[in-house]
Amino acid sequence: MVRRWPGFGGVLLGTLFACASLTPSLLPRTWTYQGVMTAVTALIGYGVGAVIGALGRALIPYRPPERTRRLAWQALIGGGAALSLVALWYSHDWQRDLRALMGMDTRITWFSPLILAVAVVLFALGLLLARLVRLGGRKLIGWLGRFVPVYVGRAIGVLLVAVLVAVFADDVLFSAFVARVSDVSSVANQGTDPGVRRPATSLVSGGPGSLVAWDTLGKEGRTFVASAPTAARLTAFSGHPAGEPIRVYVGLEAAPTPEAQAALAVRELERTGAFRRPVLAVLGTTGTGWVDPSIPSALEHMYDGRSATVAVQYSYLPSWVSFMVDRERAARAGRALFEAVRARWAELPADGRPKLVLAGESLGSYALENAFHDLGDLAARTDGAVFVGPPNANPIWREVTVGREPGSPVWRPVYEEGRTVRFAQTPGDLYRPPGPWARPRVVYLQNASDPVVWWTPALILRRPAWLEGERGPGVNPQMNWFPLVTFWQVLVDMTSALSVPPGHGHRYNANVVDAWAAVAAPPGWDAADNVRLRALLSSS
């Protein structure tokens, strides 16, 4: 069984899948990455082809003559080799064109022979492992056949092997991987980035008089509070006296539950006087507790430091791991924080409350969206929101995107004539459509080439709307959809989503300035101020 030649159906689909993996996806990749991708994609194709072939042999008794099978194999080998060489030849140009589209250096190293070598070796190892599992299954079925009828033994054997493989993949490989990542992330969470020092101001968590101890903030929390801009820096930007911003952060170790963390955050907001500031922003964090520094910094510069921001940490795992295993915890943390802050905010006199706004990037936007039933609920209970690079699983984002006006592309949807929510990749997008934009306002910053936004299990079997009709900015016009393959390509793209210039992938940077200006600009703020602040944040 192990030394047996590969099956026709498996080789056919494996070759087609491998060639499809060489076509462009959302983001550029290196030749080493491409070799691994091609191997895994070919294994997926081989598995699908092998299953289809086995079903065909079971349902159709006809077997073509030996000569016909030999000719078919010759055609497959010759045609597959030619197609693979053509795909490898064009892959260099496809990657170069994609990099040019994003303003990246097009002088790349692309070793086509090495891509092929890496793919063949890894594919052979994967196929060998799969055949060893199948051999073990056949041995088990043969042993069971000594005690039960053949068809019963086959059914039990297949079921047992499937269960064993599933258990091994989930409880051994995946769980061990998550446990290892958790261990590493836990240790990293205890560290502190170089140059980060405990702040001397009492207006941030971890500082003098804080209810949250410095050593409970976690690595990202310490960076968040310690990187608040000084009054001197804010004064230098605005040209008139500025205050010190308030930044509240509650780490995982500060309280046992999300609800307890949220209650502690509210007490810390009260201690710092955050409810007396003109604007209070509830921020969603990513899996590690990270907050995009542009989000609070832009608001603080707009308000001359007279702003307050608050965030809590719900995990120390990387965001993509948290998305798989901690998504509900993220949603629970977002709901708990917003509800606790708003309850205290609602107790204030209506004419003495700060603007209550939201902002979150990636999984942070998912966490905060889950505090609301729908867009109407979000608009009714806040003074606006800025969501950056929202995952495809965001409930309100999906509601708005699915319900967009006919003719508007999914990468820049128009919902209810743009009266409440608008989508932008560039500042100019915020003014489309040109009709009235009531307050409160909601802005989604999303790049057309951001795999975090577009990856979904539906890619397995369905062509996505963002590959239909006009392509979004930065999306290669040569990109096509292939069943299973595109799902895998976009999933892998997420690992390099930050390795591209701003305005592409998952890089948003200074674009948050225009989003905040649209949602919660202070009196007197104008377009020239946007330009100055964008330049400042882009250079930092």
Secondary structure, DSSP 8 states (H G I E B T S, - for coil): --SS---HHHHHHHHHHHHHHTS--SS---HHHHHHHHHHHHHHHHHHHHHHHHHHHHH------HHHHHHHHHHHHHHHHHHHHHHHHHHHHHHHHHHHHTT--------HHHHHHHHHHHHHHHHHHHHHHHHHHHHHHHHHTTTS-HHHHHHHHHHHHHHHHHHIIIIIIIHHHHHHHHHHHHHHHH---TT----S-TTBTTSTT-SS-GGGSHHHHHHHHHT---HHHHHHHHSS-----EEEEE-GGG-SSHHHHHHHHHHHHHHHTGGGSSEEEEEE--TTS---THHHHHHHHHTTT-EEEEEE----S-HHHHHHHSHHHHHHHHHHHHHHHHHHHHTS-GGG--EEEEEEETHHHHHHHTTSSSHHHHHHHSSEEEEES--TT-HHHHHHHHT--TTS-TTS---GGGSSEEEESSGGGGG-S-S---SSEEEEE--TT-HHHH--GGGGTS--GGGSSS--TT--TT----TTHHHHHHHHHGGGTTSS-TTSTT--TTHHHHHHHHHH--TT--HHHHHHHHHHHHH-
